[in-house]
Amino acid sequence: MKSNTKISNDYKFGLNGAKKKVGINNWRFVFNGINTSTGAEQMFYIEFEMLNPWASNDLVQLGFKPRVKISAEDLQYALAGTDSAKSISTEAIVQPSYCAVRVGTFGVEGKQLCSYYPVKLVKFSNKPFEIIVDNKYFNENKIGGFINVPEEEKAAHPELLCDAGYAKWEINYTVQRDYKNGYKSDLLRWFPFGLQTVFSGTIHFDGTEYAIDPKRCCGYSERFWGKGVPEPYFHLSSANLTSVISGKTLFESSFAVNGIFDERVSFIGKFEDIDIELCADGSKRQFSVVWDCAQMPENENPEENLLHWSTSLNSKEWVIDIDVFCKIRELNNRTIELPEGQRKVLNLLEGGSGTGEIKLYKHIGNTLEQIEHATLAKVFCEFGHIEEGEF
């Protein structure tokens, strides 16, 4: 399938200049698959990431890989068993540098599989746009490949920051409309280029086949690059809206919220024939925002404990209120290395089973008119903080 619109150059490019050696560049695709045996749904993500790629052109540098830091003189002290050996530094901390392909699932048994490559092995093409590395590829309308992480490899190499398993995918996608705005600064760039992305194809994950139905895929895709990541990290997106007012499924509606940028979030949304873009890099006068992510009061049944994402945006024309809840047991914890090195990471909670509601109001004179009130399902939700690495 081909995109209905020409994807912008911003989708294709990313790091340049100094950011090639100190920066993060990410393409991310999120979609639902249907278990061909049971009919159960499962949300997946597939990513291509470049982290400080040109800092180590021909060698993968994983920041959490143990590296002995002992000189020849230190070695002699250690072999001799002298007191000086006690002060030897046993590990060197390096700046991570690699390209990574990741495929993962959300939910109670969610997991992530990873493959790492030096940038030297990655082939880039701009006309037409394509990324090829090993057996994996990404272009303007297809993604495909496979990953196999044996249990013994995972056990022997915890620095891979992934699980053991096998995945193979062959997927077509169509971007319904190319969104170019989101957030832009000298340090960071984010935009949900495929706010509504239609996926089709198949993905095999740990021996189970999932069919990707274009009508049920709830597809989303985005781009991010910069010298770091937002802190704290806050994300909501959904293409599964049902109007409380009309009772109808809103097939032409979707939204994404991302941040935190300069103490605000960016909102990109479509409500049938209404498009709204409230970007955090705009004037502070353009809109105000209140956001939060907090645990709800504990339930008598711990399995039902919830995390609550909320945000309210108020501009001269619109008021948007969003509330999303996700069961804590259905959230996965993911550790993402940051360009700064020193084992600095983004500790992220994320899930694909959020539910809630979104309300849209329009300012008319001194009153508010409710334009839409919709329930949300299968919300992709994330929240995380940057943590200093331990070493």
KEKE-3310 file (N, C-alpha, C; in steps of 0.2 Angstrom, whole numbers, plus 5000, padded with zeros to 4 digits):
npx = (5004:5002:5006:4994:4998:5013:5026:5035:5051:5056:5053:5062:5075:5086:5097:5111:5127:5134:5126:5127:5136:5133:5118:5101:5090:5075:5063:5047:5034:5018:5005:4991:4989:4981:4978:4980:4975:4968:4960:4963:4968:4984:4995:5009:5026:5038:5054:5067:5082:5095:5109:5120:5127:5139:5149:5155:5160:5162:5160:5149:5145:5139:5132:5131:5138:5150:5167:5183:5195:5210:5227:5243:5253:5244:5239:5250:5251:5239:5241:5252:5246:5246:5244:5241:5233:5220:5215:5212:5203:5190:5181:5177:5168:5159:5154:5138:5136:5127:5116:5100:5087:5071:5058:5043:5031:5016:5008:5003:5012:5022:5036:5053:5063:5079:5091:5107:5118:5133:5134:5141:5136:5124:5113:5108:5095:5089:5080:5071:5066:5074:5079:5091:5097:5106:5095:5084:5072:5066:5055:5046:5033:5033:5039:5050:5057:5067:5071:5081:5084:5092:5090:5101:5110:5104:5105:5118:5122:5117:5118:5112:5099:5086:5074:5073:5069:5059:5055:5047:5042:5032:5026:5015:5011:5001:5001:4989:4988:5000:5008:5017:5020:5023:5034:5047:5064:5080:5086:5078:5066:5050:5037:5021:5021:5013:5000:4987:4989:4988:4990:4995:4997:5008:5014:5025:5027:5037:5033:5019:5007:5001:4989:4987:4975:4969:4957:4957:4969:4973:4983:4999:5012:5028:5041:5056:5070:5085:5096:5094:5081:5064:5060:5050:5045:5031:5017:5003:4992:4980:4969:4957:4942:4926:4911:4902:4891:4885:4886:4893:4907:4922:4929:4938:4946:4958:4973:4988:4998:5012:5027:5038:5039:5047:5039:5027:5015:5014:5000:4993:4979:4964:4948:4936:4932:4939:4954:4967:4981:4992:5006:5020:5031:5026:5020:5018:5007:4998:4992:4987:4992:4988:4995:4997:5003:4999:4997:4982:4971:4974:4967:4956:4958:4974:4977:4969:4974:4977:4985:4985:4984:4982:4977:4974:4971:4970:4966:4964:4953:4950:4946:4953:4950:4958:4957:4965:4967:4976:4979:4991:4997:4997:5007:5023:5040:5053:5070:5080:5094:5103:5109:5119:5128:5137:5130:5117:5099:5083:5070:5056:5038:5026:5012:4998:4985:4977:4962:4949:4943:4940:4937:4930:4929:4923:4927:4915:4911:4908:4906:4907:4906:4901:4909:4913:4913:4921:4924:4939:4949:4962:4973:4989:5001:5013:5025:5039:5055:5071:5086:5100:5114:5120:5136)
npy = (4994:5011:5027:5040:5053:5063:5059:5069:5077:5078:5066:5057:5061:5067:5066:5077:5086:5090:5082:5069:5062:5064:5061:5056:5046:5042:5031:5026:5013:5008:4996:4986:4968:4952:4937:4923:4911:4912:4923:4934:4950:4960:4972:4979:4986:4993:4998:5009:5014:5026:5029:5040:5038:5040:5040:5029:5022:5009:4999:4992:5000:4996:5004:4998:4987:4977:4982:4979:4988:4989:4992:4986:4987:4987:4974:4966:4970:4964:4951:4948:4950:4961:4975:4986:4982:4982:4994:4996:5001:4992:4993:5001:5015:5018:5029:5025:5019:5015:5007:5002:4989:4986:4976:4974:4969:4974:4973:4961:4950:4957:4960:4963:4963:4964:4970:4975:4986:4993:5009:5009:4997:5000:5004:5018:5026:5040:5043:5032:5034:5023:5012:4999:4986:4972:4959:4967:4980:4997:5007:5019:5014:5001:4989:4976:4961:4950:4945:4936:4931:4921:4912:4909:4919:4930:4928:4929:4941:4954:4967:4969:4974:4968:4955:4937:4928:4926:4935:4939:4949:4956:4969:4981:4998:5013:5030:5040:5054:5066:5072:5086:5094:5096:5096:5107:5112:5119:5108:5097:5087:5082:5073:5067:5059:5049:5050:5044:5029:5016:4999:4983:4965:4953:4947:4937:4931:4924:4911:4912:4917:4933:4942:4957:4968:4980:4987:4986:4989:5001:5010:5019:5031:5038:5051:5055:5065:5071:5079:5074:5067:5072:5077:5076:5061:5060:5053:5050:5042:5038:5030:5025:5029:5032:5041:5048:5056:5053:5040:5033:5025:5034:5035:5043:5050:5054:5056:5063:5065:5073:5075:5080:5096:5111:5113:5110:5101:5094:5094:5085:5083:5075:5077:5070:5080:5091:5098:5100:5108:5110:5116:5114:5122:5134:5151:5155:5161:5156:5144:5136:5123:5109:5095:5078:5063:5050:5038:5030:5029:5014:4999:4986:4974:4971:4968:4977:4990:5006:5017:5034:5045:5062:5077:5094:5106:5123:5134:5150:5146:5133:5120:5106:5091:5077:5061:5046:5029:5016:4999:4995:4982:4979:4987:4989:4989:4999:5001:5014:5019:5034:5048:5055:5046:5039:5029:5034:5034:5033:5029:5020:5018:5009:5006:4997:4997:5007:5015:5027:5044:5058:5075:5088:5106:5121:5138:5150:5166:5171:5158:5140:5128:5111:5101:5088:5072:5058:5041:5032:5019:5006:5014:5020:5022:5031:5035:5042:5044:5052:5044:5044:5034:5018:5015)
npz = (5000:4996:5003:5005:5005:5001:5010:5022:5021:5034:5040:5035:5038:5051:5063:5063:5060:5076:5083:5077:5084:5097:5101:5099:5088:5082:5074:5076:5076:5080:5083:5082:5083:5078:5086:5077:5081:5093:5092:5101:5105:5102:5107:5098:5096:5084:5082:5075:5080:5082:5091:5097:5084:5076:5084:5086:5073:5067:5077:5089:5104:5119:5133:5145:5145:5154:5156:5158:5166:5167:5168:5161:5172:5183:5182:5185:5198:5203:5200:5209:5221:5229:5241:5233:5223:5227:5225:5212:5198:5191:5181:5165:5160:5146:5132:5125:5108:5094:5082:5083:5082:5087:5093:5101:5114:5123:5139:5152:5150:5143:5132:5126:5111:5104:5092:5088:5079:5072:5064:5052:5046:5042:5029:5020:5011:5001:4991:4983:5000:5012:5024:5028:5037:5040:5041:5041:5037:5033:5025:5015:5015:5020:5032:5038:5044:5055:5072:5083:5099:5108:5124:5131:5126:5131:5145:5146:5143:5150:5147:5135:5137:5135:5131:5130:5114:5099:5084:5069:5055:5042:5035:5028:5027:5028:5028:5033:5034:5032:5046:5051:5061:5079:5090:5090:5093:5097:5102:5103:5093:5089:5081:5076:5063:5057:5063:5061:5055:5044:5046:5038:5036:5043:5059:5067:5083:5096:5091:5089:5078:5072:5064:5055:5055:5044:5048:5062:5067:5074:5072:5074:5071:5074:5074:5082:5087:5094:5106:5118:5129:5133:5149:5164:5155:5145:5137:5127:5116:5104:5092:5093:5096:5102:5100:5114:5112:5100:5099:5089:5081:5079:5066:5059:5068:5080:5091:5098:5112:5119:5128:5142:5137:5140:5151:5146:5137:5120:5109:5096:5086:5078:5075:5067:5055:5060:5064:5075:5082:5095:5099:5109:5107:5103:5106:5123:5126:5117:5122:5137:5149:5159:5167:5172:5180:5189:5203:5206:5221:5231:5226:5233:5227:5222:5209:5201:5203:5197:5185:5182:5169:5165:5156:5152:5141:5136:5125:5115:5106:5109:5121:5129:5137:5144:5150:5156:5160:5166:5170:5182:5182:5169:5163:5156:5161:5155:5150:5143:5135:5136:5126:5134:5140:5153:5159:5160:5160:5153:5163:5160:5160:5152:5141:5132:5134:5139:5145:5144:5142:5131:5130:5120:5118:5112:5112:5112:5111:5128:5132:5133:5121:5119:5108:5106:5114:5119:5122:5126:5120:5120:5122:5119:5131:5141:5153:5161:5170:5170:5175:5185:5180:5188:5194)
capx = (5000:5006:5004:4990:5002:5020:5029:5039:5058:5057:5052:5067:5081:5086:5104:5116:5131:5137:5121:5128:5140:5129:5111:5096:5086:5071:5057:5043:5028:5014:4999:4987:4988:4976:4981:4976:4972:4963:4957:4965:4972:4990:4998:5016:5029:5044:5058:5074:5085:5102:5111:5127:5129:5145:5154:5159:5157:5162:5159:5144:5147:5134:5135:5130:5143:5156:5173:5189:5200:5216:5233:5248:5255:5239:5238:5256:5249:5234:5244:5256:5241:5249:5238:5239:5228:5213:5212:5211:5196:5188:5177:5177:5162:5160:5148:5135:5136:5125:5110:5096:5080:5068:5051:5041:5024:5014:5004:5005:5018:5025:5043:5056:5068:5083:5097:5112:5123:5137:5131:5144:5133:5117:5112:5103:5093:5084:5076:5066:5068:5074:5085:5092:5102:5106:5089:5078:5072:5061:5054:5040:5027:5034:5044:5051:5063:5067:5075:5081:5088:5092:5090:5108:5113:5101:5107:5125:5123:5111:5118:5107:5093:5081:5072:5074:5063:5060:5050:5047:5037:5032:5020:5013:5008:4999:5000:4982:4989:5007:5008:5024:5021:5023:5038:5054:5068:5087:5089:5073:5061:5045:5031:5018:5020:5008:4995:4983:4993:4984:4995:4992:5002:5008:5020:5026:5031:5038:5029:5012:5006:4996:4987:4986:4969:4969:4952:4957:4976:4974:4990:5002:5019:5031:5048:5059:5077:5088:5102:5092:5074:5060:5060:5049:5043:5024:5015:4997:4990:4974:4965:4951:4937:4919:4907:4897:4886:4881:4886:4896:4914:4924:4934:4942:4948:4964:4976:4994:5000:5019:5031:5036:5043:5046:5034:5020:5014:5011:4994:4991:4973:4960:4941:4933:4934:4942:4961:4969:4988:4994:5013:5023:5036:5023:5020:5015:5000:4994:4988:4990:4991:4989:4996:4998:5002:4999:4994:4975:4971:4975:4961:4956:4961:4980:4977:4965:4977:4978:4989:4980:4986:4977:4980:4969:4973:4965:4968:4958:4948:4948:4947:4953:4952:4959:4959:4967:4968:4979:4981:4998:5000:4998:5012:5029:5045:5058:5076:5082:5100:5103:5116:5124:5132:5138:5124:5111:5094:5076:5066:5049:5032:5022:5006:4994:4978:4973:4955:4947:4939:4942:4931:4932:4925:4925:4925:4910:4910:4910:4903:4910:4901:4904:4909:4914:4914:4922:4927:4945:4951:4968:4977:4996:5002:5020:5027:5045:5060:5078:5089:5108:5116:5124:5142)
capy = (5000:5017:5033:5045:5059:5062:5059:5075:5075:5077:5059:5054:5063:5067:5069:5081:5090:5087:5077:5063:5059:5065:5062:5050:5047:5036:5030:5021:5011:5005:4993:4980:4962:4948:4930:4919:4905:4913:4930:4939:4956:4961:4978:4979:4992:4991:5004:5009:5019:5028:5032:5043:5033:5041:5041:5023:5020:5002:4995:4993:5001:4996:5008:4994:4981:4977:4983:4979:4994:4987:4992:4981:4988:4985:4967:4964:4971:4960:4944:4948:4950:4967:4979:4991:4979:4983:5001:4995:5002:4986:4994:5008:5017:5021:5032:5021:5021:5010:5008:4996:4988:4983:4974:4972:4969:4977:4969:4957:4946:4960:4959:4967:4960:4969:4969:4981:4986:4999:5013:5007:4992:5002:5007:5023:5029:5045:5043:5033:5033:5016:5010:4992:4983:4965:4956:4971:4986:5002:5012:5024:5010:4994:4987:4969:4958:4946:4945:4930:4932:4915:4912:4909:4925:4935:4927:4930:4948:4958:4974:4970:4977:4965:4948:4931:4927:4927:4938:4940:4953:4958:4974:4986:5003:5019:5036:5043:5061:5067:5077:5088:5098:5093:5101:5109:5117:5117:5102:5091:5087:5076:5074:5060:5059:5045:5050:5039:5024:5009:4993:4976:4960:4948:4947:4931:4933:4918:4905:4914:4921:4938:4945:4964:4970:4987:4990:4985:4990:5006:5012:5025:5031:5045:5052:5059:5065:5077:5078:5070:5066:5076:5075:5069:5059:5059:5051:5047:5042:5033:5030:5021:5034:5031:5046:5047:5060:5050:5033:5031:5025:5040:5032:5049:5054:5051:5061:5061:5070:5071:5080:5087:5101:5118:5112:5109:5095:5096:5090:5085:5079:5076:5075:5069:5085:5096:5097:5104:5107:5115:5114:5117:5127:5140:5156:5154:5164:5152:5139:5134:5116:5106:5088:5074:5056:5048:5032:5031:5025:5007:4995:4981:4969:4974:4967:4982:4996:5010:5023:5039:5051:5067:5083:5099:5111:5128:5140:5155:5143:5126:5117:5099:5087:5070:5056:5039:5025:5009:4994:4994:4976:4979:4991:4986:4994:4998:5006:5017:5022:5041:5050:5058:5041:5038:5025:5038:5031:5035:5023:5021:5014:5010:5001:4998:4995:5012:5017:5034:5049:5065:5080:5094:5111:5127:5145:5155:5172:5169:5152:5134:5123:5105:5099:5081:5069:5052:5036:5030:5012:5004:5020:5019:5027:5031:5040:5040:5049:5051:5042:5043:5027:5016:5012)
capz = (5000:4996:5007:5002:5005:5001:5017:5022:5022:5041:5041:5032:5041:5059:5066:5058:5064:5082:5085:5075:5089:5104:5099:5098:5082:5082:5071:5080:5074:5085:5080:5085:5079:5081:5087:5072:5084:5098:5091:5105:5102:5106:5104:5096:5093:5081:5082:5073:5084:5082:5098:5096:5080:5073:5090:5085:5067:5065:5083:5094:5111:5124:5139:5151:5145:5158:5152:5162:5165:5171:5164:5162:5178:5187:5181:5189:5205:5205:5201:5215:5227:5233:5243:5228:5219:5230:5223:5205:5195:5187:5175:5162:5158:5139:5129:5120:5101:5090:5079:5086:5080:5093:5092:5108:5115:5129:5143:5157:5148:5138:5132:5120:5108:5101:5088:5088:5074:5071:5059:5046:5042:5040:5022:5020:5004:5002:4985:4988:5007:5014:5029:5028:5041:5041:5037:5042:5032:5034:5020:5016:5015:5022:5037:5038:5046:5060:5077:5087:5105:5112:5131:5134:5125:5135:5151:5147:5141:5152:5144:5129:5139:5131:5133:5125:5110:5092:5080:5062:5053:5035:5036:5024:5031:5024:5032:5031:5032:5035:5051:5051:5068:5085:5094:5087:5096:5095:5106:5102:5087:5089:5077:5075:5056:5055:5068:5059:5051:5043:5045:5036:5036:5049:5063:5072:5090:5100:5089:5088:5072:5073:5058:5056:5051:5043:5051:5069:5069:5079:5070:5076:5070:5076:5074:5087:5087:5098:5110:5124:5129:5137:5156:5163:5148:5145:5131:5126:5109:5102:5086:5095:5099:5101:5103:5118:5110:5094:5100:5083:5081:5076:5062:5056:5074:5083:5094:5102:5117:5120:5132:5144:5133:5143:5156:5143:5132:5113:5107:5089:5086:5073:5077:5061:5050:5064:5065:5081:5084:5100:5100:5115:5105:5101:5111:5129:5125:5113:5126:5144:5150:5166:5166:5178:5180:5196:5205:5209:5227:5230:5226:5238:5223:5219:5201:5198:5204:5191:5185:5179:5165:5163:5153:5150:5137:5135:5120:5113:5103:5111:5128:5128:5143:5143:5156:5153:5165:5164:5175:5183:5181:5162:5161:5156:5163:5149:5151:5137:5136:5134:5123:5138:5143:5160:5161:5161:5157:5154:5166:5157:5161:5146:5140:5126:5135:5142:5143:5147:5139:5129:5129:5116:5119:5108:5115:5108:5116:5135:5134:5130:5118:5119:5102:5106:5120:5116:5126:5123:5121:5117:5122:5120:5136:5143:5158:5164:5172:5169:5181:5184:5180:5193:5192)
cpx = (5004:5003:4999:4993:5009:5023:5035:5047:5060:5057:5058:5074:5081:5093:5108:5121:5134:5132:5123:5132:5137:5122:5107:5091:5082:5065:5053:5036:5024:5007:4997:4988:4983:4978:4976:4973:4967:4958:4958:4969:4979:4993:5006:5019:5036:5047:5064:5076:5092:5104:5118:5130:5136:5151:5158:5157:5156:5162:5153:5147:5140:5136:5135:5134:5149:5162:5178:5193:5206:5222:5238:5251:5250:5238:5244:5254:5244:5237:5248:5252:5243:5243:5236:5233:5221:5210:5211:5204:5195:5184:5177:5170:5162:5153:5145:5135:5133:5118:5106:5089:5077:5061:5049:5033:5022:5009:5007:5012:5022:5033:5046:5062:5072:5089:5101:5117:5127:5134:5135:5140:5126:5117:5106:5101:5088:5079:5076:5069:5068:5080:5085:5098:5101:5099:5083:5078:5066:5061:5048:5033:5027:5040:5044:5057:5062:5072:5075:5086:5087:5092:5097:5112:5110:5104:5115:5127:5117:5112:5114:5101:5087:5079:5074:5068:5064:5054:5052:5041:5038:5025:5020:5010:5006:4998:4994:4983:4996:5007:5015:5025:5020:5027:5045:5058:5075:5090:5084:5068:5057:5039:5028:5016:5014:5002:4989:4986:4989:4990:4991:4998:5002:5014:5019:5030:5031:5033:5022:5011:5000:4995:4985:4981:4969:4963:4952:4964:4977:4981:4992:5009:5022:5038:5050:5067:5079:5094:5100:5084:5070:5060:5055:5046:5035:5021:5008:4995:4985:4971:4958:4946:4930:4915:4902:4890:4882:4881:4890:4904:4917:4931:4940:4945:4954:4968:4983:4996:5007:5022:5035:5041:5042:5040:5027:5021:5012:5005:4993:4985:4969:4953:4937:4936:4938:4949:4964:4977:4990:5001:5016:5029:5033:5023:5016:5008:4995:4989:4991:4988:4992:4990:4998:4999:5004:4995:4987:4976:4971:4968:4962:4959:4968:4980:4973:4968:4979:4983:4985:4985:4981:4981:4974:4973:4968:4968:4962:4952:4945:4950:4947:4955:4952:4961:4960:4969:4971:4981:4988:5001:5000:5003:5019:5035:5051:5064:5079:5088:5100:5110:5121:5129:5132:5132:5118:5105:5087:5072:5059:5044:5028:5017:5002:4987:4974:4966:4954:4942:4942:4936:4934:4927:4927:4923:4921:4908:4913:4908:4907:4905:4904:4904:4909:4915:4915:4925:4933:4946:4958:4973:4984:4998:5009:5021:5034:5050:5067:5081:5097:5110:5120:5130:5147)
cpy = (5006:5023:5037:5051:5058:5063:5065:5073:5075:5070:5055:5055:5064:5070:5072:5084:5086:5082:5070:5059:5059:5066:5055:5051:5041:5037:5024:5020:5007:5002:4987:4974:4957:4941:4926:4913:4906:4919:4935:4944:4957:4967:4977:4985:4989:4998:5003:5015:5020:5032:5034:5039:5033:5042:5034:5020:5012:4997:4997:4994:5001:4999:5003:4987:4982:4977:4983:4985:4993:4988:4986:4981:4985:4977:4964:4964:4965:4953:4943:4948:4956:4971:4984:4988:4981:4990:5001:4996:4996:4987:5001:5009:5021:5024:5027:5023:5015:5012:5001:4996:4984:4982:4972:4972:4972:4972:4965:4953:4950:4959:4963:4963:4965:4966:4975:4980:4993:5003:5011:5001:4994:5006:5012:5025:5034:5045:5036:5031:5025:5016:5002:4991:4976:4962:4961:4977:4990:5006:5016:5020:5003:4993:4979:4967:4953:4946:4938:4931:4925:4916:4913:4916:4931:4935:4930:4938:4953:4965:4975:4973:4974:4958:4943:4930:4927:4931:4939:4944:4955:4962:4979:4992:5009:5024:5039:5051:5062:5073:5079:5092:5093:5096:5101:5114:5115:5111:5096:5092:5081:5078:5067:5060:5055:5044:5045:5035:5018:5004:4987:4972:4956:4949:4940:4932:4927:4912:4906:4919:4926:4941:4952:4966:4977:4991:4990:4987:4995:5009:5019:5025:5038:5045:5057:5059:5071:5075:5074:5068:5070:5073:5080:5068:5057:5058:5048:5047:5037:5035:5026:5025:5032:5037:5045:5051:5056:5043:5029:5030:5031:5038:5037:5053:5050:5057:5058:5067:5068:5077:5076:5092:5108:5118:5112:5103:5098:5091:5091:5080:5080:5073:5075:5075:5091:5094:5102:5103:5112:5112:5118:5122:5133:5145:5153:5156:5160:5147:5138:5127:5114:5099:5085:5067:5053:5041:5033:5027:5018:5004:4989:4975:4973:4973:4973:4989:5000:5016:5028:5045:5056:5074:5088:5105:5117:5134:5145:5152:5137:5125:5109:5096:5080:5066:5049:5035:5018:5005:4994:4988:4975:4983:4988:4992:4993:5003:5008:5021:5029:5043:5052:5053:5041:5034:5029:5035:5034:5028:5024:5016:5015:5004:5002:4997:5000:5013:5024:5038:5055:5069:5086:5100:5117:5133:5149:5160:5170:5163:5146:5130:5117:5102:5091:5078:5061:5047:5034:5022:5011:5010:5018:5025:5026:5036:5037:5046:5047:5049:5042:5036:5025:5013:5013)
cpz = (5000:5000:5002:5001:5004:5008:5017:5023:5029:5043:5040:5036:5048:5061:5061:5063:5070:5085:5083:5080:5096:5102:5099:5092:5082:5078:5075:5077:5079:5082:5084:5080:5082:5080:5082:5075:5089:5097:5096:5102:5106:5102:5103:5095:5090:5080:5078:5076:5082:5088:5097:5090:5077:5078:5089:5079:5065:5071:5087:5101:5115:5130:5145:5151:5149:5154:5158:5161:5170:5166:5165:5169:5184:5188:5185:5196:5208:5205:5207:5221:5232:5236:5238:5224:5221:5227:5215:5203:5190:5181:5172:5159:5151:5137:5124:5113:5097:5087:5082:5083:5085:5091:5099:5108:5122:5133:5148:5156:5143:5138:5126:5118:5104:5097:5088:5082:5074:5064:5052:5042:5040:5033:5022:5012:5005:4996:4981:4995:5009:5019:5029:5032:5042:5037:5039:5038:5034:5028:5020:5016:5018:5027:5037:5041:5051:5065:5081:5093:5109:5120:5134:5132:5129:5142:5152:5145:5143:5149:5138:5131:5135:5134:5128:5121:5103:5089:5073:5059:5046:5035:5031:5029:5026:5029:5029:5029:5036:5040:5052:5058:5074:5091:5091:5091:5094:5097:5104:5096:5088:5085:5076:5068:5054:5061:5067:5053:5050:5041:5042:5036:5042:5053:5067:5078:5094:5098:5087:5082:5074:5066:5060:5052:5050:5047:5059:5072:5074:5078:5072:5074:5071:5074:5080:5086:5091:5102:5117:5123:5134:5144:5160:5156:5149:5138:5131:5118:5108:5096:5087:5099:5097:5104:5108:5116:5105:5095:5094:5085:5077:5072:5059:5062:5077:5086:5097:5106:5119:5124:5137:5141:5137:5147:5153:5139:5125:5112:5099:5088:5080:5075:5071:5056:5054:5066:5070:5082:5089:5102:5105:5113:5103:5107:5117:5130:5121:5116:5132:5144:5157:5164:5172:5176:5187:5198:5208:5216:5226:5231:5231:5234:5220:5212:5198:5200:5197:5191:5180:5175:5164:5161:5151:5147:5135:5131:5119:5110:5106:5118:5127:5134:5141:5149:5154:5160:5163:5170:5176:5181:5173:5159:5161:5158:5158:5151:5145:5139:5133:5131:5128:5141:5150:5163:5163:5157:5158:5157:5164:5158:5155:5145:5134:5127:5139:5140:5146:5142:5137:5128:5125:5116:5115:5112:5110:5113:5123:5137:5131:5127:5117:5112:5101:5113:5118:5122:5122:5124:5118:5117:5123:5125:5139:5148:5161:5166:5170:5175:5180:5184:5186:5191:5197)
residu = (MET:LYS:SER:ASN:THR:LYS:ILE:SER:ASN:ASP:TYR:LYS:PHE:GLY:LEU:ASN:GLY:ALA:LYS:LYS:LYS:VAL:GLY:ILE:ASN:ASN:TRP:ARG:PHE:VAL:PHE:ASN:GLY:ILE:ASN:THR:SER:THR:GLY:ALA:GLU:GLN:MET:PHE:TYR:ILE:GLU:PHE:GLU:MET:LEU:ASN:PRO:TRP:ALA:SER:ASN:ASP:LEU:VAL:GLN:LEU:GLY:PHE:LYS:PRO:ARG:VAL:LYS:ILE:SER:ALA:GLU:ASP:LEU:GLN:TYR:ALA:LEU:ALA:GLY:THR:ASP:SER:ALA:LYS:SER:ILE:SER:THR:GLU:ALA:ILE:VAL:GLN:PRO:SER:TYR:CYS:ALA:VAL:ARG:VAL:GLY:THR:PHE:GLY:VAL:GLU:GLY:LYS:GLN:LEU:CYS:SER:TYR:TYR:PRO:VAL:LYS:LEU:VAL:LYS:PHE:SER:ASN:LYS:PRO:PHE:GLU:ILE:ILE:VAL:ASP:ASN:LYS:TYR:PHE:ASN:GLU:ASN:LYS:ILE:GLY:GLY:PHE:ILE:ASN:VAL:PRO:GLU:GLU:GLU:LYS:ALA:ALA:HIS:PRO:GLU:LEU:LEU:CYS:ASP:ALA:GLY:TYR:ALA:LYS:TRP:GLU:ILE:ASN:TYR:THR:VAL:GLN:ARG:ASP:TYR:LYS:ASN:GLY:TYR:LYS:SER:ASP:LEU:LEU:ARG:TRP:PHE:PRO:PHE:GLY:LEU:GLN:THR:VAL:PHE:SER:GLY:THR:ILE:HIS:PHE:ASP:GLY:THR:GLU:TYR:ALA:ILE:ASP:PRO:LYS:ARG:CYS:CYS:GLY:TYR:SER:GLU:ARG:PHE:TRP:GLY:LYS:GLY:VAL:PRO:GLU:PRO:TYR:PHE:HIS:LEU:SER:SER:ALA:ASN:LEU:THR:SER:VAL:ILE:SER:GLY:LYS:THR:LEU:PHE:GLU:SER:SER:PHE:ALA:VAL:ASN:GLY:ILE:PHE:ASP:GLU:ARG:VAL:SER:PHE:ILE:GLY:LYS:PHE:GLU:ASP:ILE:ASP:ILE:GLU:LEU:CYS:ALA:ASP:GLY:SER:LYS:ARG:GLN:PHE:SER:VAL:VAL:TRP:ASP:CYS:ALA:GLN:MET:PRO:GLU:ASN:GLU:ASN:PRO:GLU:GLU:ASN:LEU:LEU:HIS:TRP:SER:THR:SER:LEU:ASN:SER:LYS:GLU:TRP:VAL:ILE:ASP:ILE:ASP:VAL:PHE:CYS:LYS:ILE:ARG:GLU:LEU:ASN:ASN:ARG:THR:ILE:GLU:LEU:PRO:GLU:GLY:GLN:ARG:LYS:VAL:LEU:ASN:LEU:LEU:GLU:GLY:GLY:SER:GLY:THR:GLY:GLU:ILE:LYS:LEU:TYR:LYS:HIS:ILE:GLY:ASN:THR:LEU:GLU:GLN:ILE:GLU:HIS:ALA:THR:LEU:ALA:LYS:VAL:PHE:CYS:GLU:PHE:GLY:HIS:ILE:GLU:GLU:GLY:GLU:PHE)
# end
